[in-house]
């Protein structure tokens, strides 16, 4: 009777380890550009969410019997100073509870810069209650 020697192998071969590293490298090369793009997508989502919330807040102000009473829009969206929105300089707090405290910048009494590439400017018109993007 012939006995075959059984080898008790533990661990991975060098080829197996190299193949795993190659596969991880390929996955990383594919995933890295997607991850980098998330930052700009997040800023765009922030801009869209804040602008929609501000528009909703303007309309809520307009129909509120204690404030707008369906006759006037808010004269200003906030009392913030020009500059970056922050915890001490909250933007849009007239129409949004607590306001916006980061990423946006107040340029003047009626204009704001969104976080998207620092180029999108939004303008408020108190006559008709519009809050629209004026520069892209």
PyMOL commands that place a pseudoatom at each C-alpha (Angstrom):
pseudoatom trace, name=CA, resn=UNK, resi=1, chain=A, elem=C, hetatm=0, pos=[0.000, 0.000, 0.000]
pseudoatom trace, name=CA, resn=UNK, resi=2, chain=A, elem=C, hetatm=0, pos=[1.338, 3.315, -0.988]
pseudoatom trace, name=CA, resn=UNK, resi=3, chain=A, elem=C, hetatm=0, pos=[0.894, 6.281, 1.259]
pseudoatom trace, name=CA, resn=UNK, resi=4, chain=A, elem=C, hetatm=0, pos=[0.848, 9.747, -0.092]
pseudoatom trace, name=CA, resn=UNK, resi=5, chain=A, elem=C, hetatm=0, pos=[2.421, 12.392, 2.031]
pseudoatom trace, name=CA, resn=UNK, resi=6, chain=A, elem=C, hetatm=0, pos=[-0.095, 15.092, 2.869]
pseudoatom trace, name=CA, resn=UNK, resi=7, chain=A, elem=C, hetatm=0, pos=[1.327, 18.561, 3.147]
pseudoatom trace, name=CA, resn=UNK, resi=8, chain=A, elem=C, hetatm=0, pos=[-0.179, 20.822, 5.735]
pseudoatom trace, name=CA, resn=UNK, resi=9, chain=A, elem=C, hetatm=0, pos=[-0.008, 24.111, 3.836]
pseudoatom trace, name=CA, resn=UNK, resi=10, chain=A, elem=C, hetatm=0, pos=[-0.949, 27.287, 5.624]
pseudoatom trace, name=CA, resn=UNK, resi=11, chain=A, elem=C, hetatm=0, pos=[-1.115, 30.781, 4.173]
pseudoatom trace, name=CA, resn=UNK, resi=12, chain=A, elem=C, hetatm=0, pos=[-1.126, 32.090, 0.639]
pseudoatom trace, name=CA, resn=UNK, resi=13, chain=A, elem=C, hetatm=0, pos=[1.375, 31.800, -2.146]
pseudoatom trace, name=CA, resn=UNK, resi=14, chain=A, elem=C, hetatm=0, pos=[3.164, 34.854, -3.462]
pseudoatom trace, name=CA, resn=UNK, resi=15, chain=A, elem=C, hetatm=0, pos=[1.173, 34.674, -6.718]
pseudoatom trace, name=CA, resn=UNK, resi=16, chain=A, elem=C, hetatm=0, pos=[-2.134, 34.710, -4.813]
pseudoatom trace, name=CA, resn=UNK, resi=17, chain=A, elem=C, hetatm=0, pos=[-1.069, 37.749, -2.813]
pseudoatom trace, name=CA, resn=UNK, resi=18, chain=A, elem=C, hetatm=0, pos=[0.042, 39.598, -5.940]
pseudoatom trace, name=CA, resn=UNK, resi=19, chain=A, elem=C, hetatm=0, pos=[-3.267, 38.835, -7.663]
pseudoatom trace, name=CA, resn=UNK, resi=20, chain=A, elem=C, hetatm=0, pos=[-5.218, 40.198, -4.694]
pseudoatom trace, name=CA, resn=UNK, resi=21, chain=A, elem=C, hetatm=0, pos=[-3.125, 43.390, -4.742]
pseudoatom trace, name=CA, resn=UNK, resi=22, chain=A, elem=C, hetatm=0, pos=[-3.671, 43.804, -8.497]
pseudoatom trace, name=CA, resn=UNK, resi=23, chain=A, elem=C, hetatm=0, pos=[-7.442, 43.402, -8.081]
pseudoatom trace, name=CA, resn=UNK, resi=24, chain=A, elem=C, hetatm=0, pos=[-7.489, 45.897, -5.195]
pseudoatom trace, name=CA, resn=UNK, resi=25, chain=A, elem=C, hetatm=0, pos=[-5.470, 48.341, -7.292]
pseudoatom trace, name=CA, resn=UNK, resi=26, chain=A, elem=C, hetatm=0, pos=[-7.920, 48.074, -10.178]
pseudoatom trace, name=CA, resn=UNK, resi=27, chain=A, elem=C, hetatm=0, pos=[-10.897, 48.595, -7.849]
pseudoatom trace, name=CA, resn=UNK, resi=28, chain=A, elem=C, hetatm=0, pos=[-9.172, 51.581, -6.262]
pseudoatom trace, name=CA, resn=UNK, resi=29, chain=A, elem=C, hetatm=0, pos=[-8.440, 53.137, -9.656]
pseudoatom trace, name=CA, resn=UNK, resi=30, chain=A, elem=C, hetatm=0, pos=[-12.094, 52.799, -10.599]
pseudoatom trace, name=CA, resn=UNK, resi=31, chain=A, elem=C, hetatm=0, pos=[-13.469, 54.057, -7.273]
pseudoatom trace, name=CA, resn=UNK, resi=32, chain=A, elem=C, hetatm=0, pos=[-11.129, 57.035, -6.702]
pseudoatom trace, name=CA, resn=UNK, resi=33, chain=A, elem=C, hetatm=0, pos=[-12.605, 59.330, -9.401]
pseudoatom trace, name=CA, resn=UNK, resi=34, chain=A, elem=C, hetatm=0, pos=[-16.111, 58.578, -8.149]
pseudoatom trace, name=CA, resn=UNK, resi=35, chain=A, elem=C, hetatm=0, pos=[-15.105, 59.530, -4.610]
pseudoatom trace, name=CA, resn=UNK, resi=36, chain=A, elem=C, hetatm=0, pos=[-13.492, 62.801, -5.728]
pseudoatom trace, name=CA, resn=UNK, resi=37, chain=A, elem=C, hetatm=0, pos=[-16.650, 63.726, -7.658]
pseudoatom trace, name=CA, resn=UNK, resi=38, chain=A, elem=C, hetatm=0, pos=[-18.771, 63.303, -4.511]
pseudoatom trace, name=CA, resn=UNK, resi=39, chain=A, elem=C, hetatm=0, pos=[-17.577, 66.628, -3.129]
pseudoatom trace, name=CA, resn=UNK, resi=40, chain=A, elem=C, hetatm=0, pos=[-18.953, 68.665, -6.027]
pseudoatom trace, name=CA, resn=UNK, resi=41, chain=A, elem=C, hetatm=0, pos=[-22.156, 66.622, -6.036]
pseudoatom trace, name=CA, resn=UNK, resi=42, chain=A, elem=C, hetatm=0, pos=[-22.601, 67.305, -2.319]
pseudoatom trace, name=CA, resn=UNK, resi=43, chain=A, elem=C, hetatm=0, pos=[-22.180, 71.053, -2.877]
pseudoatom trace, name=CA, resn=UNK, resi=44, chain=A, elem=C, hetatm=0, pos=[-24.760, 70.967, -5.677]
pseudoatom trace, name=CA, resn=UNK, resi=45, chain=A, elem=C, hetatm=0, pos=[-27.159, 69.030, -3.448]
pseudoatom trace, name=CA, resn=UNK, resi=46, chain=A, elem=C, hetatm=0, pos=[-26.605, 71.603, -0.684]
pseudoatom trace, name=CA, resn=UNK, resi=47, chain=A, elem=C, hetatm=0, pos=[-27.368, 74.442, -3.091]
pseudoatom trace, name=CA, resn=UNK, resi=48, chain=A, elem=C, hetatm=0, pos=[-30.542, 72.763, -4.343]
pseudoatom trace, name=CA, resn=UNK, resi=49, chain=A, elem=C, hetatm=0, pos=[-31.761, 71.925, -0.835]
pseudoatom trace, name=CA, resn=UNK, resi=50, chain=A, elem=C, hetatm=0, pos=[-31.097, 75.371, 0.618]
pseudoatom trace, name=CA, resn=UNK, resi=51, chain=A, elem=C, hetatm=0, pos=[-32.619, 77.225, -2.338]
pseudoatom trace, name=CA, resn=UNK, resi=52, chain=A, elem=C, hetatm=0, pos=[-35.754, 75.048, -2.200]
pseudoatom trace, name=CA, resn=UNK, resi=53, chain=A, elem=C, hetatm=0, pos=[-36.021, 75.539, 1.574]
pseudoatom trace, name=CA, resn=UNK, resi=54, chain=A, elem=C, hetatm=0, pos=[-35.620, 79.316, 1.222]
pseudoatom trace, name=CA, resn=UNK, resi=55, chain=A, elem=C, hetatm=0, pos=[-38.343, 79.444, -1.434]
pseudoatom trace, name=CA, resn=UNK, resi=56, chain=A, elem=C, hetatm=0, pos=[-40.606, 77.382, 0.816]
pseudoatom trace, name=CA, resn=UNK, resi=57, chain=A, elem=C, hetatm=0, pos=[-39.806, 79.665, 3.760]
pseudoatom trace, name=CA, resn=UNK, resi=58, chain=A, elem=C, hetatm=0, pos=[-40.646, 82.747, 1.702]
pseudoatom trace, name=CA, resn=UNK, resi=59, chain=A, elem=C, hetatm=0, pos=[-44.044, 81.287, 0.818]
pseudoatom trace, name=CA, resn=UNK, resi=60, chain=A, elem=C, hetatm=0, pos=[-44.661, 80.239, 4.435]
pseudoatom trace, name=CA, resn=UNK, resi=61, chain=A, elem=C, hetatm=0, pos=[-43.868, 83.786, 5.551]
pseudoatom trace, name=CA, resn=UNK, resi=62, chain=A, elem=C, hetatm=0, pos=[-46.236, 85.152, 2.891]
pseudoatom trace, name=CA, resn=UNK, resi=63, chain=A, elem=C, hetatm=0, pos=[-49.222, 83.062, 4.017]
pseudoatom trace, name=CA, resn=UNK, resi=64, chain=A, elem=C, hetatm=0, pos=[-48.564, 83.340, 7.769]
pseudoatom trace, name=CA, resn=UNK, resi=65, chain=A, elem=C, hetatm=0, pos=[-51.361, 85.489, 9.260]
pseudoatom trace, name=CA, resn=UNK, resi=66, chain=A, elem=C, hetatm=0, pos=[-48.983, 86.943, 11.840]
pseudoatom trace, name=CA, resn=UNK, resi=67, chain=A, elem=C, hetatm=0, pos=[-46.346, 88.013, 9.319]
pseudoatom trace, name=CA, resn=UNK, resi=68, chain=A, elem=C, hetatm=0, pos=[-47.032, 88.188, 5.604]
pseudoatom trace, name=CA, resn=UNK, resi=69, chain=A, elem=C, hetatm=0, pos=[-50.805, 87.796, 5.783]
pseudoatom trace, name=CA, resn=UNK, resi=70, chain=A, elem=C, hetatm=0, pos=[-50.869, 87.132, 2.026]
pseudoatom trace, name=CA, resn=UNK, resi=71, chain=A, elem=C, hetatm=0, pos=[-50.048, 90.741, 1.295]
pseudoatom trace, name=CA, resn=UNK, resi=72, chain=A, elem=C, hetatm=0, pos=[-46.283, 91.057, 1.565]
pseudoatom trace, name=CA, resn=UNK, resi=73, chain=A, elem=C, hetatm=0, pos=[-43.108, 89.027, 1.285]
pseudoatom trace, name=CA, resn=UNK, resi=74, chain=A, elem=C, hetatm=0, pos=[-40.311, 89.482, 3.828]
pseudoatom trace, name=CA, resn=UNK, resi=75, chain=A, elem=C, hetatm=0, pos=[-38.357, 92.695, 3.275]
pseudoatom trace, name=CA, resn=UNK, resi=76, chain=A, elem=C, hetatm=0, pos=[-35.115, 90.750, 3.829]
pseudoatom trace, name=CA, resn=UNK, resi=77, chain=A, elem=C, hetatm=0, pos=[-34.235, 87.081, 4.226]
pseudoatom trace, name=CA, resn=UNK, resi=78, chain=A, elem=C, hetatm=0, pos=[-32.082, 87.764, 7.305]
pseudoatom trace, name=CA, resn=UNK, resi=79, chain=A, elem=C, hetatm=0, pos=[-30.286, 90.393, 9.334]
pseudoatom trace, name=CA, resn=UNK, resi=80, chain=A, elem=C, hetatm=0, pos=[-26.878, 88.809, 8.728]
pseudoatom trace, name=CA, resn=UNK, resi=81, chain=A, elem=C, hetatm=0, pos=[-23.878, 90.936, 7.856]
pseudoatom trace, name=CA, resn=UNK, resi=82, chain=A, elem=C, hetatm=0, pos=[-22.228, 90.514, 4.474]
pseudoatom trace, name=CA, resn=UNK, resi=83, chain=A, elem=C, hetatm=0, pos=[-19.724, 87.663, 4.555]
pseudoatom trace, name=CA, resn=UNK, resi=84, chain=A, elem=C, hetatm=0, pos=[-19.629, 83.960, 5.246]
pseudoatom trace, name=CA, resn=UNK, resi=85, chain=A, elem=C, hetatm=0, pos=[-22.679, 82.436, 6.893]
pseudoatom trace, name=CA, resn=UNK, resi=86, chain=A, elem=C, hetatm=0, pos=[-21.692, 81.109, 10.306]
pseudoatom trace, name=CA, resn=UNK, resi=87, chain=A, elem=C, hetatm=0, pos=[-23.040, 80.305, 13.744]
pseudoatom trace, name=CA, resn=UNK, resi=88, chain=A, elem=C, hetatm=0, pos=[-22.750, 83.984, 14.644]
pseudoatom trace, name=CA, resn=UNK, resi=89, chain=A, elem=C, hetatm=0, pos=[-23.894, 85.248, 11.222]
pseudoatom trace, name=CA, resn=UNK, resi=90, chain=A, elem=C, hetatm=0, pos=[-26.801, 83.001, 10.200]
pseudoatom trace, name=CA, resn=UNK, resi=91, chain=A, elem=C, hetatm=0, pos=[-28.195, 83.599, 6.726]
pseudoatom trace, name=CA, resn=UNK, resi=92, chain=A, elem=C, hetatm=0, pos=[-31.886, 83.159, 5.773]
pseudoatom trace, name=CA, resn=UNK, resi=93, chain=A, elem=C, hetatm=0, pos=[-33.025, 83.091, 9.413]
pseudoatom trace, name=CA, resn=UNK, resi=94, chain=A, elem=C, hetatm=0, pos=[-36.116, 85.196, 8.644]
pseudoatom trace, name=CA, resn=UNK, resi=95, chain=A, elem=C, hetatm=0, pos=[-37.536, 82.354, 6.534]
pseudoatom trace, name=CA, resn=UNK, resi=96, chain=A, elem=C, hetatm=0, pos=[-35.693, 79.291, 7.891]
pseudoatom trace, name=CA, resn=UNK, resi=97, chain=A, elem=C, hetatm=0, pos=[-35.676, 78.378, 11.582]
pseudoatom trace, name=CA, resn=UNK, resi=98, chain=A, elem=C, hetatm=0, pos=[-32.067, 78.693, 12.706]
pseudoatom trace, name=CA, resn=UNK, resi=99, chain=A, elem=C, hetatm=0, pos=[-30.969, 79.850, 9.263]
pseudoatom trace, name=CA, resn=UNK, resi=100, chain=A, elem=C, hetatm=0, pos=[-28.009, 78.542, 7.284]
pseudoatom trace, name=CA, resn=UNK, resi=101, chain=A, elem=C, hetatm=0, pos=[-24.708, 78.627, 9.140]
pseudoatom trace, name=CA, resn=UNK, resi=102, chain=A, elem=C, hetatm=0, pos=[-22.109, 77.309, 6.711]
pseudoatom trace, name=CA, resn=UNK, resi=103, chain=A, elem=C, hetatm=0, pos=[-20.962, 77.137, 3.087]
pseudoatom trace, name=CA, resn=UNK, resi=104, chain=A, elem=C, hetatm=0, pos=[-23.098, 80.054, 1.814]
pseudoatom trace, name=CA, resn=UNK, resi=105, chain=A, elem=C, hetatm=0, pos=[-21.876, 83.657, 1.665]
pseudoatom trace, name=CA, resn=UNK, resi=106, chain=A, elem=C, hetatm=0, pos=[-23.989, 86.805, 1.866]
pseudoatom trace, name=CA, resn=UNK, resi=107, chain=A, elem=C, hetatm=0, pos=[-22.806, 89.279, -0.763]
pseudoatom trace, name=CA, resn=UNK, resi=108, chain=A, elem=C, hetatm=0, pos=[-25.347, 92.062, -0.190]
pseudoatom trace, name=CA, resn=UNK, resi=109, chain=A, elem=C, hetatm=0, pos=[-28.788, 92.624, 1.299]
pseudoatom trace, name=CA, resn=UNK, resi=110, chain=A, elem=C, hetatm=0, pos=[-30.392, 90.545, -1.451]
pseudoatom trace, name=CA, resn=UNK, resi=111, chain=A, elem=C, hetatm=0, pos=[-27.628, 88.385, -2.988]
pseudoatom trace, name=CA, resn=UNK, resi=112, chain=A, elem=C, hetatm=0, pos=[-25.959, 85.210, -1.783]
pseudoatom trace, name=CA, resn=UNK, resi=113, chain=A, elem=C, hetatm=0, pos=[-23.212, 82.970, -3.168]
pseudoatom trace, name=CA, resn=UNK, resi=114, chain=A, elem=C, hetatm=0, pos=[-23.789, 79.231, -3.022]
pseudoatom trace, name=CA, resn=UNK, resi=115, chain=A, elem=C, hetatm=0, pos=[-21.020, 76.702, -2.305]
pseudoatom trace, name=CA, resn=UNK, resi=116, chain=A, elem=C, hetatm=0, pos=[-21.005, 75.385, -5.901]
pseudoatom trace, name=CA, resn=UNK, resi=117, chain=A, elem=C, hetatm=0, pos=[-17.630, 76.435, -7.342]
pseudoatom trace, name=CA, resn=UNK, resi=118, chain=A, elem=C, hetatm=0, pos=[-18.108, 79.816, -5.665]
pseudoatom trace, name=CA, resn=UNK, resi=119, chain=A, elem=C, hetatm=0, pos=[-19.767, 81.113, -8.847]
pseudoatom trace, name=CA, resn=UNK, resi=120, chain=A, elem=C, hetatm=0, pos=[-23.509, 80.618, -8.404]
pseudoatom trace, name=CA, resn=UNK, resi=121, chain=A, elem=C, hetatm=0, pos=[-25.162, 83.771, -7.107]
pseudoatom trace, name=CA, resn=UNK, resi=122, chain=A, elem=C, hetatm=0, pos=[-28.765, 83.799, -5.883]
pseudoatom trace, name=CA, resn=UNK, resi=123, chain=A, elem=C, hetatm=0, pos=[-30.850, 86.974, -5.699]
pseudoatom trace, name=CA, resn=UNK, resi=124, chain=A, elem=C, hetatm=0, pos=[-33.922, 87.663, -3.597]
pseudoatom trace, name=CA, resn=UNK, resi=125, chain=A, elem=C, hetatm=0, pos=[-36.656, 89.985, -4.869]
pseudoatom trace, name=CA, resn=UNK, resi=126, chain=A, elem=C, hetatm=0, pos=[-38.935, 91.166, -2.053]
pseudoatom trace, name=CA, resn=UNK, resi=127, chain=A, elem=C, hetatm=0, pos=[-41.493, 92.547, -4.511]
pseudoatom trace, name=CA, resn=UNK, resi=128, chain=A, elem=C, hetatm=0, pos=[-42.521, 89.155, -5.889]
pseudoatom trace, name=CA, resn=UNK, resi=129, chain=A, elem=C, hetatm=0, pos=[-40.841, 86.816, -3.374]
pseudoatom trace, name=CA, resn=UNK, resi=130, chain=A, elem=C, hetatm=0, pos=[-38.554, 85.182, -5.930]
pseudoatom trace, name=CA, resn=UNK, resi=131, chain=A, elem=C, hetatm=0, pos=[-35.223, 83.622, -4.995]
pseudoatom trace, name=CA, resn=UNK, resi=132, chain=A, elem=C, hetatm=0, pos=[-33.439, 82.819, -8.247]
pseudoatom trace, name=CA, resn=UNK, resi=133, chain=A, elem=C, hetatm=0, pos=[-29.993, 81.894, -9.500]
pseudoatom trace, name=CA, resn=UNK, resi=134, chain=A, elem=C, hetatm=0, pos=[-28.603, 84.876, -11.403]
pseudoatom trace, name=CA, resn=UNK, resi=135, chain=A, elem=C, hetatm=0, pos=[-25.089, 83.659, -12.255]
pseudoatom trace, name=CA, resn=UNK, resi=136, chain=A, elem=C, hetatm=0, pos=[-23.693, 80.230, -13.119]
for i in range(1, 136): cmd.bond("trace and resi %d" % i, "trace and resi %d" % (i + 1))
show_as sticks, trace
zoom trace
